[in-house]
Amino acid sequence: MNIERIKKCQNCGRDLPIEARFCPYCMTKLIDEDGTIIKKTSVNRKRNIFIIIAIILV
Ligand SMILES: [Zn+2]
């Protein structure tokens, strides 16, 4: 199950925790992937809030 929480550094290829924002081995920033995930999460949260408000109004 731990395999799902591991991603590989695009620069040196070492295994890193999925939460890692940078590679401690080569100091390469991994913010690009995290940024994409954060954007998707924020959109989903806004949709969920909108749906909840819509349900309350109805
Ligand atoms: Zn690396």
N, CA, C, O and the ligand as a Tripos MOL2 file, in Angstrom:
@<TRIPOS>MOLECULE
protein
  233   231    59     0     0
PROTEIN
NO_CHARGES

@<TRIPOS>ATOM
      1 N           0.8420   -1.2060    0.0000 N.3       1 MET1
      2 CA          0.0000    0.0000    0.0000 C.3       1 MET1
      3 C           0.8760    1.2550    0.0000 C.2       1 MET1
      4 O           0.4500    2.3200   -0.4470 O.2       1 MET1
      5 N           2.1100    1.1160    0.5090 N.am      2 ASN2
      6 CA          2.9880    2.2800    0.5700 C.3       2 ASN2
      7 C           3.3660    2.7750   -0.8210 C.2       2 ASN2
      8 O           3.7320    3.9380   -0.9920 O.2       2 ASN2
      9 N           3.2780    1.9000   -1.8060 N.am      3 ILE3
     10 CA          3.6830    2.2770   -3.1570 C.3       3 ILE3
     11 C           2.8320    3.4410   -3.6640 C.2       3 ILE3
     12 O           3.3250    4.2920   -4.4030 O.2       3 ILE3
     13 N           1.5660    3.4820   -3.2740 N.am      4 GLU4
     14 CA          0.6950    4.5430   -3.7650 C.3       4 GLU4
     15 C           1.0830    5.9020   -3.2090 C.2       4 GLU4
     16 O           0.7210    6.9290   -3.7820 O.2       4 GLU4
     17 N           1.8170    5.9250   -2.1000 N.am      5 ARG5
     18 CA          2.2040    7.2020   -1.4960 C.3       5 ARG5
     19 C           3.6140    7.5990   -1.8990 C.2       5 ARG5
     20 O           4.2000    8.4920   -1.2870 O.2       5 ARG5
     21 N           4.1600    6.9600   -2.9020 N.am      6 ILE6
     22 CA          5.5130    7.2770   -3.3360 C.3       6 ILE6
     23 C           5.4880    7.7830   -4.7670 C.2       6 ILE6
     24 O           4.8150    7.2280   -5.6350 O.2       6 ILE6
     25 N           6.2360    8.8460   -4.9850 N.am      7 LYS7
     26 CA          6.4190    9.3390   -6.3470 C.3       7 LYS7
     27 C           7.9070    9.4710   -6.5990 C.2       7 LYS7
     28 O           8.6960    9.6070   -5.6640 O.2       7 LYS7
     29 N           8.2890    9.4310   -7.8680 N.am      8 LYS8
     30 CA          9.7100    9.4830   -8.2000 C.3       8 LYS8
     31 C          10.1250   10.8830   -8.6080 C.2       8 LYS8
     32 O           9.3950   11.5910   -9.3030 O.2       8 LYS8
     33 N          11.3140   11.2690   -8.1610 N.am      9 CYS9
     34 CA         11.8610   12.5630   -8.5500 C.3       9 CYS9
     35 C          12.1460   12.5520  -10.0410 C.2       9 CYS9
     36 O          12.7810   11.6340  -10.5610 O.2       9 CYS9
     37 N          11.6710   13.5830  -10.7180 N.am     10 GLN10
     38 CA         11.8710   13.6440  -12.1630 C.3      10 GLN10
     39 C          13.3210   13.9270  -12.5130 C.2      10 GLN10
     40 O          13.7330   13.7120  -13.6530 O.2      10 GLN10
     41 N          14.1040   14.4060  -11.5520 N.am     11 ASN11
     42 CA         15.4890   14.7790  -11.8280 C.3      11 ASN11
     43 C          16.4440   13.6200  -11.5580 C.2      11 ASN11
     44 O          17.2650   13.2850  -12.4120 O.2      11 ASN11
     45 N          16.3430   12.9930  -10.3550 N.am     12 CYS12
     46 CA         17.2990   11.9580   -9.9820 C.3      12 CYS12
     47 C          16.6410   10.5760   -9.9190 C.2      12 CYS12
     48 O          17.3480    9.5720   -9.8280 O.2      12 CYS12
     49 N          15.3100   10.5000   -9.9640 N.am     13 GLY13
     50 CA         14.6280    9.2160  -10.0300 C.3      13 GLY13
     51 C          14.4750    8.5150   -8.7030 C.2      13 GLY13
     52 O          14.0280    7.3680   -8.6680 O.2      13 GLY13
     53 N          14.8320    9.1650   -7.6050 N.am     14 ARG14
     54 CA         14.6840    8.5330   -6.2960 C.3      14 ARG14
     55 C          13.2310    8.5440   -5.8420 C.2      14 ARG14
     56 O          12.4400    9.3910   -6.2560 O.2      14 ARG14
     57 N          12.8930    7.5830   -4.9790 N.am     15 ASP15
     58 CA         11.5340    7.5070   -4.4450 C.3      15 ASP15
     59 C          11.3380    8.5700   -3.3780 C.2      15 ASP15
     60 O          12.1800    8.7360   -2.4940 O.2      15 ASP15
     61 N          10.2270    9.2880   -3.4610 N.am     16 LEU16
     62 CA          9.9230   10.3420   -2.4920 C.3      16 LEU16
     63 C           8.5000   10.1630   -1.9980 C.2      16 LEU16
     64 O           7.6600    9.6280   -2.7220 O.2      16 LEU16
     65 N           8.2060   10.6060   -0.7640 N.am     17 PRO17
     66 CA          6.8240   10.5830   -0.2880 C.3      17 PRO17
     67 C           5.9690   11.5070   -1.1360 C.2      17 PRO17
     68 O           6.4380   12.5450   -1.6030 O.2      17 PRO17
     69 N           4.7080   11.1270   -1.3350 N.am     18 ILE18
     70 CA          3.8180   11.8880   -2.2080 C.3      18 ILE18
     71 C           3.6210   13.3020   -1.6890 C.2      18 ILE18
     72 O           3.2870   14.2040   -2.4570 O.2      18 ILE18
     73 N           3.8280   13.5070   -0.3750 N.am     19 GLU19
     74 CA          3.6380   14.8450    0.1960 C.3      19 GLU19
     75 C           4.8380   15.7520   -0.0350 C.2      19 GLU19
     76 O           4.7550   16.9580    0.2000 O.2      19 GLU19
     77 N           5.9670   15.1820   -0.4960 N.am     20 ALA20
     78 CA          7.2010   15.9540   -0.6340 C.3      20 ALA20
     79 C           7.0280   17.0880   -1.6320 C.2      20 ALA20
     80 O           6.5270   16.8970   -2.7400 O.2      20 ALA20
     81 N           7.4580   18.2800   -1.2090 N.am     21 ARG21
     82 CA          7.3850   19.4340   -2.1100 C.3      21 ARG21
     83 C           8.7030   19.6610   -2.8300 C.2      21 ARG21
     84 O           8.7690   20.4100   -3.8040 O.2      21 ARG21
     85 N           9.7580   19.0050   -2.3400 N.am     22 PHE22
     86 CA         11.0420   19.0800   -3.0410 C.3      22 PHE22
     87 C          11.8220   17.8140   -2.7550 C.2      22 PHE22
     88 O          11.5710   17.1310   -1.7630 O.2      22 PHE22
     89 N          12.7680   17.5010   -3.6250 N.am     23 CYS23
     90 CA         13.5790   16.3000   -3.4690 C.3      23 CYS23
     91 C          14.7660   16.6070   -2.5590 C.2      23 CYS23
     92 O          15.5670   17.4830   -2.8860 O.2      23 CYS23
     93 N          14.9050   15.9040   -1.4110 N.am     24 PRO24
     94 CA         16.0120   16.1650   -0.4970 C.3      24 PRO24
     95 C          17.3480   15.6740   -1.0370 C.2      24 PRO24
     96 O          18.3990   16.0570   -0.5240 O.2      24 PRO24
     97 N          17.3210   14.8290   -2.0690 N.am     25 TYR25
     98 CA         18.5590   14.2710   -2.6080 C.3      25 TYR25
     99 C          19.2210   15.2290   -3.5920 C.2      25 TYR25
    100 O          20.4420   15.3910   -3.5750 O.2      25 TYR25
    101 N          18.4300   15.8610   -4.4440 N.am     26 CYS26
    102 CA         18.9940   16.7600   -5.4520 C.3      26 CYS26
    103 C          18.4140   18.1680   -5.3370 C.2      26 CYS26
    104 O          18.7300   19.0410   -6.1450 O.2      26 CYS26
    105 N          17.5470   18.3900   -4.3070 N.am     27 MET27
    106 CA         16.9950   19.7160   -4.0360 C.3      27 MET27
    107 C          16.1560   20.2580   -5.1990 C.2      27 MET27
    108 O          16.0400   21.4700   -5.3810 O.2      27 MET27
    109 N          15.5790   19.3500   -5.9740 N.am     28 THR28
    110 CA         14.7120   19.7840   -7.0590 C.3      28 THR28
    111 C          13.3060   20.0530   -6.5330 C.2      28 THR28
    112 O          12.7390   19.2190   -5.8270 O.2      28 THR28
    113 N          12.7500   21.1900   -6.8640 N.am     29 LYS29
    114 CA         11.4030   21.5210   -6.4060 C.3      29 LYS29
    115 C          10.3640   20.7130   -7.1710 C.2      29 LYS29
    116 O          10.4720   20.5420   -8.3850 O.2      29 LYS29
    117 N           9.3590   20.2180   -6.4580 N.am     30 LEU30
    118 CA          8.2980   19.4070   -7.0600 C.3      30 LEU30
    119 C           6.9600   20.1270   -6.9410 C.2      30 LEU30
    120 O           5.9050   19.4940   -6.8870 O.2      30 LEU30
    121 N           7.0140   21.4450   -6.9020 N.am     31 ILE31
    122 CA          5.8060   22.2320   -6.6490 C.3      31 ILE31
    123 C           4.8180   22.1180   -7.8040 C.2      31 ILE31
    124 O           3.6120   22.2590   -7.6040 O.2      31 ILE31
    125 N           5.3170   21.8660   -9.0060 N.am     32 ASP32
    126 CA          4.4350   21.8300  -10.1650 C.3      32 ASP32
    127 C           3.3310   20.7950   -9.9820 C.2      32 ASP32
    128 O           2.1580   21.0890  -10.2140 O.2      32 ASP32
    129 N           3.7030   19.5740   -9.5650 N.am     33 GLU33
    130 CA          2.6900   18.5360   -9.3850 C.3      33 GLU33
    131 C           1.7450   18.9000   -8.2450 C.2      33 GLU33
    132 O           0.5300   18.7470   -8.3660 O.2      33 GLU33
    133 N           2.3090   19.3820   -7.1370 N.am     34 ASP34
    134 CA          1.4780   19.7420   -5.9900 C.3      34 ASP34
    135 C           0.5310   20.8810   -6.3560 C.2      34 ASP34
    136 O          -0.6350   20.8670   -5.9640 O.2      34 ASP34
    137 N           1.0200   21.8590   -7.1000 N.am     35 GLY35
    138 CA          0.1850   22.9870   -7.4910 C.3      35 GLY35
    139 C          -1.0240   22.5160   -8.2800 C.2      35 GLY35
    140 O          -2.1350   23.0090   -8.0870 O.2      35 GLY35
    141 N          -0.8010   21.5620   -9.1690 N.am     36 THR36
    142 CA         -1.9180   21.0480   -9.9550 C.3      36 THR36
    143 C          -2.9410   20.3800   -9.0460 C.2      36 THR36
    144 O          -4.1470   20.5580   -9.2170 O.2      36 THR36
    145 N          -2.4560   19.6170   -8.0860 N.am     37 ILE37
    146 CA         -3.3630   18.9270   -7.1710 C.3      37 ILE37
    147 C          -4.1490   19.9370   -6.3430 C.2      37 ILE37
    148 O          -5.3510   19.7750   -6.1350 O.2      37 ILE37
    149 N          -3.4670   20.9790   -5.8720 N.am     38 ILE38
    150 CA         -4.1310   21.9870   -5.0450 C.3      38 ILE38
    151 C          -5.2320   22.6830   -5.8430 C.2      38 ILE38
    152 O          -6.3160   22.9370   -5.3170 O.2      38 ILE38
    153 N          -4.9590   22.9900   -7.1070 N.am     39 LYS39
    154 CA         -5.9680   23.6590   -7.9290 C.3      39 LYS39
    155 C          -7.2000   22.7700   -8.0760 C.2      39 LYS39
    156 O          -8.3310   23.2380   -7.9470 O.2      39 LYS39
    157 N          -6.9710   21.4750   -8.3500 N.am     40 LYS40
    158 CA         -8.1080   20.5680   -8.4950 C.3      40 LYS40
    159 C          -8.8990   20.4910   -7.1970 C.2      40 LYS40
    160 O         -10.1300   20.4840   -7.2100 O.2      40 LYS40
    161 N          -8.1770   20.4320   -6.0630 N.am     41 THR41
    162 CA         -8.8470   20.3280   -4.7710 C.3      41 THR41
    163 C          -9.6810   21.5680   -4.4960 C.2      41 THR41
    164 O         -10.8160   21.4620   -4.0320 O.2      41 THR41
    165 N          -9.1250   22.7530   -4.7810 N.am     42 SER42
    166 CA         -9.8620   23.9890   -4.5100 C.3      42 SER42
    167 C         -11.1180   24.0490   -5.3660 C.2      42 SER42
    168 O         -12.1640   24.4920   -4.8920 O.2      42 SER42
    169 N         -11.0330   23.6160   -6.6050 N.am     43 VAL43
    170 CA        -12.2050   23.6370   -7.4810 C.3      43 VAL43
    171 C         -13.2780   22.7050   -6.9280 C.2      43 VAL43
    172 O         -14.4600   23.0490   -6.8940 O.2      43 VAL43
    173 N         -12.8510   21.5250   -6.4980 N.am     44 ASN44
    174 CA        -13.8120   20.5690   -5.9580 C.3      44 ASN44
    175 C         -14.4800   21.1280   -4.7080 C.2      44 ASN44
    176 O         -15.6800   20.9370   -4.5080 O.2      44 ASN44
    177 N         -13.7070   21.8240   -3.8610 N.am     45 ARG45
    178 CA        -14.2840   22.3810   -2.6400 C.3      45 ARG45
    179 C         -15.3250   23.4410   -2.9920 C.2      45 ARG45
    180 O         -16.4000   23.4810   -2.3940 O.2      45 ARG45
    181 N         -15.0050   24.2990   -3.9640 N.am     46 LYS46
    182 CA        -15.9590   25.3310   -4.3480 C.3      46 LYS46
    183 C         -17.2350   24.6840   -4.8870 C.2      46 LYS46
    184 O         -18.3380   25.1380   -4.5840 O.2      46 LYS46
    185 N         -17.0870   23.6380   -5.6750 N.am     47 ARG47
    186 CA        -18.2630   22.9520   -6.2110 C.3      47 ARG47
    187 C         -19.0890   22.3580   -5.0850 C.2      47 ARG47
    188 O         -20.3170   22.4490   -5.0920 O.2      47 ARG47
    189 N         -18.4120   21.7450   -4.1100 N.am     48 ASN48
    190 CA        -19.1260   21.1260   -2.9930 C.3      48 ASN48
    191 C         -19.9000   22.1810   -2.2080 C.2      48 ASN48
    192 O         -21.0520   21.9600   -1.8340 O.2      48 ASN48
    193 N         -19.2660   23.3280   -1.9600 N.am     49 ILE49
    194 CA        -19.9450   24.3960   -1.2150 C.3      49 ILE49
    195 C         -21.1570   24.8790   -2.0040 C.2      49 ILE49
    196 O         -22.2290   25.0980   -1.4400 O.2      49 ILE49
    197 N         -20.9770   25.0440   -3.3210 N.am     50 PHE50
    198 CA        -22.0890   25.5140   -4.1540 C.3      50 PHE50
    199 C         -23.2400   24.5130   -4.1140 C.2      50 PHE50
    200 O         -24.4040   24.9030   -4.0280 O.2      50 PHE50
    201 N         -22.9180   23.2440   -4.1740 N.am     51 ILE51
    202 CA        -23.9590   22.2040   -4.1330 C.3      51 ILE51
    203 C         -24.6880   22.2370   -2.7940 C.2      51 ILE51
    204 O         -25.9140   22.1370   -2.7440 O.2      51 ILE51
    205 N         -23.9280   22.3780   -1.7080 N.am     52 ILE52
    206 CA        -24.5310   22.4250   -0.3720 C.3      52 ILE52
    207 C         -25.4710   23.6210   -0.2630 C.2      52 ILE52
    208 O         -26.5810   23.4910    0.2520 O.2      52 ILE52
    209 N         -25.0330   24.7950   -0.7460 N.am     53 ILE53
    210 CA        -25.8780   25.9960   -0.6960 C.3      53 ILE53
    211 C         -27.1480   25.7710   -1.5270 C.2      53 ILE53
    212 O         -28.2450   26.1380   -1.1060 O.2      53 ILE53
    213 N         -26.9900   25.1700   -2.6990 N.am     54 ALA54
    214 CA        -28.1280   24.9180   -3.5690 C.3      54 ALA54
    215 C         -29.1380   24.0090   -2.8760 C.2      54 ALA54
    216 O         -30.3450   24.2320   -2.9710 O.2      54 ALA54
    217 N         -28.6510   22.9950   -2.1840 N.am     55 ILE55
    218 CA        -29.5440   22.0670   -1.4710 C.3      55 ILE55
    219 C         -30.2880   22.7970   -0.3640 C.2      55 ILE55
    220 O         -31.4840   22.5820   -0.1690 O.2      55 ILE55
    221 N         -29.5810   23.6640    0.3630 N.am     56 ILE56
    222 CA        -30.2210   24.4100    1.4520 C.3      56 ILE56
    223 C         -31.3090   25.3300    0.9050 C.2      56 ILE56
    224 O         -32.3880   25.4330    1.4900 O.2      56 ILE56
    225 N         -31.0330   25.9970   -0.2090 N.am     57 LEU57
    226 CA        -31.9980   26.9270   -0.7860 C.3      57 LEU57
    227 C         -33.2320   26.1770   -1.2860 C.2      57 LEU57
    228 O         -34.3580   26.6630   -1.1790 O.2      57 LEU57
    229 N         -32.9990   25.0010   -1.8270 N.am     58 VAL58
    230 CA        -34.1410   24.2360   -2.3410 C.3      58 VAL58
    231 C         -34.9670   23.6900   -1.1880 C.2      58 VAL58
    232 O         -35.9730   23.0170   -1.4130 O.2      58 VAL58
    233 ZN         15.8450   14.2960   -6.9300 Zn       59 ZN59
@<TRIPOS>BOND
     1     1     2 1
     2     2     3 1
     3     3     4 2
     4     3     5 am
     5     5     6 1
     6     6     7 1
     7     7     8 2
     8     7     9 am
     9     9    10 1
    10    10    11 1
    11    11    12 2
    12    11    13 am
    13    13    14 1
    14    14    15 1
    15    15    16 2
    16    15    17 am
    17    17    18 1
    18    18    19 1
    19    19    20 2
    20    19    21 am
    21    21    22 1
    22    22    23 1
    23    23    24 2
    24    23    25 am
    25    25    26 1
    26    26    27 1
    27    27    28 2
    28    27    29 am
    29    29    30 1
    30    30    31 1
    31    31    32 2
    32    31    33 am
    33    33    34 1
    34    34    35 1
    35    35    36 2
    36    35    37 am
    37    37    38 1
    38    38    39 1
    39    39    40 2
    40    39    41 am
    41    41    42 1
    42    42    43 1
    43    43    44 2
    44    43    45 am
    45    45    46 1
    46    46    47 1
    47    47    48 2
    48    47    49 am
    49    49    50 1
    50    50    51 1
    51    51    52 2
    52    51    53 am
    53    53    54 1
    54    54    55 1
    55    55    56 2
    56    55    57 am
    57    57    58 1
    58    58    59 1
    59    59    60 2
    60    59    61 am
    61    61    62 1
    62    62    63 1
    63    63    64 2
    64    63    65 am
    65    65    66 1
    66    66    67 1
    67    67    68 2
    68    67    69 am
    69    69    70 1
    70    70    71 1
    71    71    72 2
    72    71    73 am
    73    73    74 1
    74    74    75 1
    75    75    76 2
    76    75    77 am
    77    77    78 1
    78    78    79 1
    79    79    80 2
    80    79    81 am
    81    81    82 1
    82    82    83 1
    83    83    84 2
    84    83    85 am
    85    85    86 1
    86    86    87 1
    87    87    88 2
    88    87    89 am
    89    89    90 1
    90    90    91 1
    91    91    92 2
    92    91    93 am
    93    93    94 1
    94    94    95 1
    95    95    96 2
    96    95    97 am
    97    97    98 1
    98    98    99 1
    99    99   100 2
   100    99   101 am
   101   101   102 1
   102   102   103 1
   103   103   104 2
   104   103   105 am
   105   105   106 1
   106   106   107 1
   107   107   108 2
   108   107   109 am
   109   109   110 1
   110   110   111 1
   111   111   112 2
   112   111   113 am
   113   113   114 1
   114   114   115 1
   115   115   116 2
   116   115   117 am
   117   117   118 1
   118   118   119 1
   119   119   120 2
   120   119   121 am
   121   121   122 1
   122   122   123 1
   123   123   124 2
   124   123   125 am
   125   125   126 1
   126   126   127 1
   127   127   128 2
   128   127   129 am
   129   129   130 1
   130   130   131 1
   131   131   132 2
   132   131   133 am
   133   133   134 1
   134   134   135 1
   135   135   136 2
   136   135   137 am
   137   137   138 1
   138   138   139 1
   139   139   140 2
   140   139   141 am
   141   141   142 1
   142   142   143 1
   143   143   144 2
   144   143   145 am
   145   145   146 1
   146   146   147 1
   147   147   148 2
   148   147   149 am
   149   149   150 1
   150   150   151 1
   151   151   152 2
   152   151   153 am
   153   153   154 1
   154   154   155 1
   155   155   156 2
   156   155   157 am
   157   157   158 1
   158   158   159 1
   159   159   160 2
   160   159   161 am
   161   161   162 1
   162   162   163 1
   163   163   164 2
   164   163   165 am
   165   165   166 1
   166   166   167 1
   167   167   168 2
   168   167   169 am
   169   169   170 1
   170   170   171 1
   171   171   172 2
   172   171   173 am
   173   173   174 1
   174   174   175 1
   175   175   176 2
   176   175   177 am
   177   177   178 1
   178   178   179 1
   179   179   180 2
   180   179   181 am
   181   181   182 1
   182   182   183 1
   183   183   184 2
   184   183   185 am
   185   185   186 1
   186   186   187 1
   187   187   188 2
   188   187   189 am
   189   189   190 1
   190   190   191 1
   191   191   192 2
   192   191   193 am
   193   193   194 1
   194   194   195 1
   195   195   196 2
   196   195   197 am
   197   197   198 1
   198   198   199 1
   199   199   200 2
   200   199   201 am
   201   201   202 1
   202   202   203 1
   203   203   204 2
   204   203   205 am
   205   205   206 1
   206   206   207 1
   207   207   208 2
   208   207   209 am
   209   209   210 1
   210   210   211 1
   211   211   212 2
   212   211   213 am
   213   213   214 1
   214   214   215 1
   215   215   216 2
   216   215   217 am
   217   217   218 1
   218   218   219 1
   219   219   220 2
   220   219   221 am
   221   221   222 1
   222   222   223 1
   223   223   224 2
   224   223   225 am
   225   225   226 1
   226   226   227 1
   227   227   228 2
   228   227   229 am
   229   229   230 1
   230   230   231 1
   231   231   232 2
@<TRIPOS>SUBSTRUCTURE
     1 MET1         2 RESIDUE 1 A MET
     2 ASN2         6 RESIDUE 1 A ASN
     3 ILE3        10 RESIDUE 1 A ILE
     4 GLU4        14 RESIDUE 1 A GLU
     5 ARG5        18 RESIDUE 1 A ARG
     6 ILE6        22 RESIDUE 1 A ILE
     7 LYS7        26 RESIDUE 1 A LYS
     8 LYS8        30 RESIDUE 1 A LYS
     9 CYS9        34 RESIDUE 1 A CYS
    10 GLN10       38 RESIDUE 1 A GLN
    11 ASN11       42 RESIDUE 1 A ASN
    12 CYS12       46 RESIDUE 1 A CYS
    13 GLY13       50 RESIDUE 1 A GLY
    14 ARG14       54 RESIDUE 1 A ARG
    15 ASP15       58 RESIDUE 1 A ASP
    16 LEU16       62 RESIDUE 1 A LEU
    17 PRO17       66 RESIDUE 1 A PRO
    18 ILE18       70 RESIDUE 1 A ILE
    19 GLU19       74 RESIDUE 1 A GLU
    20 ALA20       78 RESIDUE 1 A ALA
    21 ARG21       82 RESIDUE 1 A ARG
    22 PHE22       86 RESIDUE 1 A PHE
    23 CYS23       90 RESIDUE 1 A CYS
    24 PRO24       94 RESIDUE 1 A PRO
    25 TYR25       98 RESIDUE 1 A TYR
    26 CYS26      102 RESIDUE 1 A CYS
    27 MET27      106 RESIDUE 1 A MET
    28 THR28      110 RESIDUE 1 A THR
    29 LYS29      114 RESIDUE 1 A LYS
    30 LEU30      118 RESIDUE 1 A LEU
    31 ILE31      122 RESIDUE 1 A ILE
    32 ASP32      126 RESIDUE 1 A ASP
    33 GLU33      130 RESIDUE 1 A GLU
    34 ASP34      134 RESIDUE 1 A ASP
    35 GLY35      138 RESIDUE 1 A GLY
    36 THR36      142 RESIDUE 1 A THR
    37 ILE37      146 RESIDUE 1 A ILE
    38 ILE38      150 RESIDUE 1 A ILE
    39 LYS39      154 RESIDUE 1 A LYS
    40 LYS40      158 RESIDUE 1 A LYS
    41 THR41      162 RESIDUE 1 A THR
    42 SER42      166 RESIDUE 1 A SER
    43 VAL43      170 RESIDUE 1 A VAL
    44 ASN44      174 RESIDUE 1 A ASN
    45 ARG45      178 RESIDUE 1 A ARG
    46 LYS46      182 RESIDUE 1 A LYS
    47 ARG47      186 RESIDUE 1 A ARG
    48 ASN48      190 RESIDUE 1 A ASN
    49 ILE49      194 RESIDUE 1 A ILE
    50 PHE50      198 RESIDUE 1 A PHE
    51 ILE51      202 RESIDUE 1 A ILE
    52 ILE52      206 RESIDUE 1 A ILE
    53 ILE53      210 RESIDUE 1 A ILE
    54 ALA54      214 RESIDUE 1 A ALA
    55 ILE55      218 RESIDUE 1 A ILE
    56 ILE56      222 RESIDUE 1 A ILE
    57 LEU57      226 RESIDUE 1 A LEU
    58 VAL58      230 RESIDUE 1 A VAL
    59 ZN59       233 GROUP 0 **** ****
